[in-house]
Amino acid sequence: MDAAPLRALIVDDEPLAVERMQVICSRIEGVSVIGTASDGQAALRLIDALTPDLVLLDLTMPETDGLTVARRLSGKPDAPAVIFVTAHDEFAVEAFDLDAIDYVLKPVAPDRLQRAVGRVMSRRGDQRPAPTSEWLEEFWVPHRSELVRVPAADVERIDAERDYVRLHVRGQSYLLLQTITSLEERLDPERFIRIHRSCILRRDHVTGLRHEGLGVWSVETGSGDVLRIGRTYLPSVKKMAGR
């Protein structure tokens, strides 16, 4: 028996954007648009009344914005899946704490939205509860014309660059609008360690310590880098190494 179609609600305050999303959704197999809303309060009322499976949610709307809607839905039993749809990538940081499926940038490319919907369908078919953690498990990062998910477990090093951080992932790097101090508070201390005011490492990426003399120590990493340890962070790094 074929699975029932995903019942989708489109939420956007721009009529042309709503129309475009309706057209794109009409071409995605297994998706049925059951309604539209032009503001956050209307969206919440329709979600209660129609119980959609999926909400395609704009972020920047007057009064009640998309993040507020998502927060109201977060943690509710049988809450619909949420895909954020926005012209602004800077909201990805605020979206970290919300259980959204994806974050799609405008102008929406049909194949990009189809991939996002495919993720909803995959999760729908998996009845196991998603694991929860108080720590960040993934990042949404700008890459070319879209935002991509990067699992925290794949991040080897994080460098501060003023109000940004650079995530180093298997030979690639991604720039994210977030200060290193605020990010450190959201990282699992069992998985990551700060070695300098401008650098955080994944613990299992550390392969050794090097004493440079005069109380100066460095870390050797799995990618061959040698990174100076800040004096403030030296005790915790030594403790990690059992010294």
C-alpha positions as CSV (number, residue, x, y, z in Angstrom):
1,M,0.0,0.0,0.0
2,D,1.3,3.5,-0.9
3,A,2.0,5.8,2.0
4,A,-0.5,8.6,2.5
5,P,0.8,11.9,1.0
6,L,2.5,14.5,3.3
7,R,-0.1,17.1,4.1
8,A,1.7,20.4,3.9
9,L,0.9,23.9,5.2
10,I,2.7,26.8,3.5
11,V,3.4,29.9,5.7
12,D,4.7,33.1,4.1
13,D,3.6,36.7,4.1
14,E,4.5,37.2,0.5
15,P,1.7,36.1,-1.9
16,L,4.1,35.5,-4.8
17,A,6.3,33.3,-2.5
18,V,3.2,31.3,-1.5
19,E,2.2,30.8,-5.1
20,R,5.7,29.7,-6.1
21,M,5.8,27.2,-3.2
22,Q,2.4,25.8,-4.3
23,V,3.6,25.3,-7.8
24,I,6.8,23.5,-6.6
25,C,4.9,21.3,-4.2
26,S,2.5,20.3,-6.9
27,R,5.4,18.7,-8.7
28,I,6.7,16.8,-5.8
29,E,5.3,13.3,-5.6
30,G,3.8,12.5,-2.2
31,V,3.0,16.1,-1.1
32,S,-0.4,17.6,-0.8
33,V,-0.8,21.3,0.1
34,I,-3.8,21.6,2.5
35,G,-3.6,25.3,3.3
36,T,-1.6,28.5,3.4
37,A,-1.1,31.2,6.0
38,S,0.3,34.7,5.7
39,D,1.4,35.2,9.4
40,G,2.5,33.3,12.4
41,Q,-0.7,33.5,14.4
42,A,-2.8,32.2,11.5
43,A,-0.3,29.5,11.0
44,L,-0.7,28.3,14.6
45,R,-4.5,28.3,14.3
46,L,-4.4,26.3,11.1
47,I,-1.9,23.8,12.5
48,D,-4.2,23.2,15.4
49,A,-7.2,22.9,13.0
50,L,-5.7,20.9,10.1
51,T,-2.9,18.9,11.9
52,P,-0.6,19.0,8.8
53,D,2.4,16.6,8.6
54,L,4.7,19.3,7.3
55,V,5.0,23.1,7.7
56,L,7.0,25.1,5.1
57,L,7.7,28.1,7.3
58,D,9.0,31.5,6.3
59,L,11.1,33.2,9.1
60,T,10.6,36.9,8.6
61,M,7.0,37.8,9.1
62,P,5.4,40.7,10.9
63,E,4.4,40.3,14.6
64,T,4.7,36.5,15.1
65,D,7.7,35.3,13.0
66,G,8.7,31.8,11.9
67,L,11.1,31.2,14.8
68,T,8.3,31.9,17.3
69,V,6.0,29.5,15.5
70,A,8.6,26.8,15.6
71,R,9.3,27.4,19.3
72,R,5.6,27.0,20.0
73,L,5.6,23.7,18.1
74,S,8.8,22.4,19.5
75,G,8.3,19.5,22.0
76,K,4.6,19.2,21.3
77,P,3.4,15.6,20.8
78,D,2.6,14.9,17.1
79,A,4.0,18.3,16.1
80,P,4.4,18.6,12.3
81,A,7.8,18.5,10.7
82,V,9.2,22.0,9.9
83,I,11.2,23.1,7.0
84,F,12.4,26.7,7.3
85,V,12.2,28.7,4.0
86,T,13.9,32.1,4.1
87,A,16.0,34.6,2.2
88,H,18.3,35.1,5.2
89,D,21.0,32.6,6.2
90,E,21.8,34.4,9.5
91,F,18.8,32.8,11.3
92,A,20.4,29.4,11.1
93,V,22.1,30.1,14.5
94,E,18.7,30.6,16.2
95,A,17.4,27.5,14.5
96,F,20.0,25.3,16.2
97,D,17.7,24.6,19.2
98,L,14.6,23.8,17.1
99,D,13.9,20.3,15.8
100,A,13.6,21.5,12.1
101,I,14.2,19.1,9.3
102,D,15.9,21.6,7.0
103,Y,16.6,25.2,6.2
104,V,16.0,26.2,2.5
105,L,17.1,29.5,1.1
106,K,15.1,31.6,-1.3
107,P,14.7,31.7,-4.2
108,V,13.7,28.1,-3.6
109,A,15.1,25.6,-6.1
110,P,12.7,22.8,-6.8
111,D,15.3,20.1,-6.4
112,R,16.5,21.6,-3.1
113,L,13.0,21.6,-1.7
114,Q,12.5,18.0,-3.0
115,R,15.6,16.9,-1.1
116,A,14.3,18.6,2.1
117,V,10.9,16.9,1.7
118,G,12.6,13.6,1.1
119,R,14.3,14.0,4.5
120,V,10.8,14.4,6.0
121,M,9.6,11.3,4.3
122,S,12.6,9.3,5.5
123,R,12.1,10.4,9.1
124,R,8.4,9.6,8.7
125,G,9.2,6.1,7.7
126,D,11.5,5.6,10.7
127,Q,9.3,5.1,13.8
128,R,12.2,5.1,16.2
129,P,12.4,8.3,18.4
130,A,15.1,10.7,17.4
131,P,17.9,10.8,20.0
132,T,17.9,14.0,22.0
133,S,20.8,15.8,23.6
134,E,21.4,19.1,25.4
135,W,24.5,19.7,23.2
136,L,24.7,20.7,19.5
137,E,24.6,17.6,17.3
138,E,24.8,19.4,14.0
139,F,25.3,22.8,12.4
140,W,23.5,24.6,9.5
141,V,26.2,26.4,7.5
142,P,26.0,28.6,4.4
143,H,27.6,26.8,1.4
144,R,27.3,28.2,-2.1
145,S,23.6,29.1,-2.6
146,E,22.2,26.9,0.2
147,L,22.6,25.9,3.8
148,V,23.9,22.4,4.5
149,R,23.9,20.3,7.7
150,V,27.3,19.4,9.2
151,P,27.3,16.8,12.0
152,A,29.2,18.0,15.0
153,A,30.9,14.6,15.1
154,D,32.6,15.5,11.7
155,V,34.0,18.9,12.9
156,E,37.7,18.5,13.6
157,R,38.6,22.1,14.5
158,I,36.8,25.4,15.1
159,D,38.7,28.7,14.7
160,A,37.5,32.2,15.7
161,E,37.4,34.8,13.0
162,R,36.0,38.0,14.8
163,D,32.2,37.5,15.1
164,Y,32.4,34.3,13.0
165,V,33.8,30.8,13.5
166,R,35.3,28.6,10.8
167,L,34.4,24.9,11.0
168,H,37.1,22.5,9.6
169,V,35.5,19.3,8.3
170,R,37.5,16.7,6.4
171,G,39.6,19.0,4.3
172,Q,36.8,21.6,3.9
173,S,35.9,24.7,5.9
174,Y,32.7,26.6,6.5
175,L,32.2,30.0,7.9
176,L,29.4,30.5,10.5
177,L,28.0,33.7,12.1
178,Q,28.6,32.8,15.8
179,T,31.2,33.8,18.4
180,I,33.5,31.0,19.6
181,T,32.6,31.6,23.3
182,S,28.9,31.3,22.7
183,L,29.4,28.2,20.5
184,E,31.7,26.6,23.2
185,E,28.8,26.7,25.7
186,R,26.7,24.6,23.3
187,L,29.3,22.0,22.5
188,D,29.6,18.7,24.4
189,P,32.7,19.0,26.6
190,E,33.2,15.3,26.4
191,R,33.7,15.7,22.7
192,F,35.3,19.1,22.3
193,I,38.0,21.0,24.1
194,R,39.1,24.6,23.9
195,I,42.9,25.0,23.6
196,H,43.1,28.7,22.9
197,R,40.9,31.7,22.9
198,S,40.6,31.3,19.2
199,C,40.6,27.5,18.8
200,I,38.4,24.5,19.8
201,L,39.4,21.0,18.9
202,R,37.5,17.7,18.8
203,R,39.1,15.7,21.5
204,D,39.8,12.6,19.4
205,H,41.5,14.8,16.8
206,V,44.3,15.5,19.2
207,T,47.2,13.0,18.6
208,G,49.8,14.4,21.0
209,L,51.2,17.3,23.1
210,R,54.5,19.0,22.4
211,H,56.6,20.9,25.0
212,E,58.2,23.9,23.2
213,G,60.2,25.0,26.3
214,L,59.7,28.0,28.7
215,G,56.3,26.6,29.7
216,V,54.9,26.8,26.1
217,W,52.9,23.7,24.9
218,S,51.4,22.8,21.5
219,V,48.9,20.3,20.3
220,E,49.5,17.9,17.4
221,T,46.4,17.0,15.4
222,G,45.4,14.2,13.2
223,S,45.7,16.4,10.2
224,G,49.3,17.2,10.9
225,D,48.8,20.7,12.4
226,V,50.7,21.9,15.4
227,L,48.6,24.4,17.4
228,R,49.7,26.6,20.3
229,I,47.9,26.0,23.6
230,G,46.9,29.2,25.4
231,R,48.1,29.4,29.0
232,T,44.5,29.7,30.3
233,Y,43.6,26.4,28.7
234,L,46.8,24.4,29.3
235,P,45.6,22.8,32.6
236,S,42.4,21.3,31.0
237,V,44.4,20.1,28.0
238,K,47.0,18.4,30.2
239,K,44.2,16.9,32.3
240,M,42.7,15.4,29.1
241,A,46.0,13.9,28.3
242,G,46.4,12.5,31.8
243,R,49.4,14.7,32.7
